Amino acid sequence: MTSPTEVSPTEQRALAGLQASGIAFEVTRHGPVRSLAEAAAARGVDPARVLKTIVVRRGDDDFLFVLVPGDRQISWPRLRALLGVSRLSLPDKEVAREVTGYERGTITPFGSLRAWPVVADARVAGAGRVSIGAGGHGVAATVDGDELVRVLDAQVADVTDEASTS
């Protein structure tokens, strides 16, 4: 584990990916958080602007990233319809790490081992400042939602529902 002043290899890769994209970003480092509200407070954004990067499997060696606002969850029927497939799944944590180079909770499209396609929920575009993971636990990049969609060449669609509270 790295100390707060050290940058892990995965963080270095994510930050290099951010820099290479040309997007303006601000890095935030914070300690462990136990909730979306804590993460949002630590990053200085509204909970809806903390983006989760979800790895989704379409088929053998066929994955994509879905950017989901923190207060929402994937609508599987809408995502399947958008992608024109009848089946999608979430890979287990080992497969997610193998195909992205990041462990769950740190995944970002920036610096991923492969440049998988990106779907961004419609709420990301026009959201203003959003926070996305940056390759390490407690490390995030704050960026403009429209610029994020642009640099990732993300397909934008309404692919989420309100997160259940149960």
N, C-alpha and C positions, 0 to 999 in steps of 0.2 A: 504494500500500500504506500502511496506517495504522501508526503507531508503537504500541508496547505500551500507551501511555496513551490513545491516541485510540480512539474507538468508530466503526466503519464504519457506513454507512447500513443495511446488512443486519443487523448486530448490533443496531442501534437498533430495527429493525423486529421482530426476534426477541424482544428483551427487552421491548418494548412488548406483544407478543403474550403473553408469559409473565405480565406484570403484569396484563393485562386478563383472563386466565383465572382469576386469583385463587389459583393454586397457589403454595405456598411453594417458593422455589428459592434456590439459592446458585450464583453464577457463579464458574467457575474459568477462569483464563486461563493458558495455558502455551505454550511455544515449539513448534516443529515436533517431531513424533514419527514414528518409523519403524515402529512396531508397535502391535498391540493392547495388549501388555503395558506399553509405554511410556505409551500414552494412559491406561490404567487407573491406573498409578502416579502420573502427573501429576494425575489427577482424584481420587485417593484412594479408588477403588472396585475391586472385583474385576473382572477382564476380562469376566465374564459379565454384569456390570451396566453396561457401556458399550454403549449402544444405538445401532445404526445405523438411520437413517431412510432407507428405500429407496423411491424413487418407482417405481410400477408402472403400466403402461398397460393398461387394459381395452379401450379402443377409441378412436375419434377423439374428442379433447377429453374423455376420461374416464380419470382417473388416481386413484390412491389412495396413501396412505403405508402402509408396513409397518414396524413397529418390531421390529427383530431384535436379540437379545442378541449381543454382540460375538464370542462363541465359537460362533455358530451361523450357518446360512445358510438362505435360503428353501427350503422344500420345495414346488416348483412344483406337483406333483400335489395336495397337500393344499390349497394356496392356491386353485388352480383349482376344486377341489371345493367349498370353502367359499363361493366367490363365484359358483358355478354357471355357470362359463364354460369354454370349451374352449381358449381361447388368452389368454395374457398375455405382455407383453414389457417389457423395460427400455428406457426412452427414452434416446437419446444425451444427452450432457452438455449440449448446447445446448437441447434440448427440455426437459430437466429444469429448467434455469435459467429458461427462458421460462415454465413453468407453476407454478413455486414462487417465483421471485425469488432463489433461492440456487444457488450453484455446488456441484457434488459435493464432499462432504467437509464441507459446512457446513449441509446441508439439515435443516430442522426443521419440524414442522407449525405451530409457533408463529410467527405473522407471515407465513405463506405468502401469496402473492398471491391464491390461492383456497383456501378451506377444504375440501380434499379429504377424503373419508372416511379413517378410520384403522383398520387392523387391527394389533392388538398380539399378539405371540406370547404364549402362555399363561404363559411364564416371567417376563413383565414384571409381571403381577399377583402380589402377594405377595412380590416380590423385595426390598422395603425400598428403600434408597437406590439410585437408578439415575442415570446420566449421559447426557444427550441433547445433541446439538449445539445451538448457540445463534447460528447465523447467520454465524460467522466461523471461519477456521482457527485452531485452538488455543483456541477459546472453547466452553465447555460449561455446561450448567445441571444441577445435581444436584437431583433431586426424588424424592418418594416414588412408587414404581411404581404403587400402587393409585390415588393421586391423579392421576397422569399419565393412566391409563386413564379415570378418571372425567371429568376436565376435557376430554379429547379425544373423549369419547363413543365410545371405541374398541371395536370388536368384538374380543373376546378369543378366541383359538383356537390350537391347536397347529399352527403353520404353518412350523415350522423343523426342520432336522436338524442334527446335529453338523457343524461346519465341517470340510471335508476338509483334511488337512495336506499334501497333495501339491502 
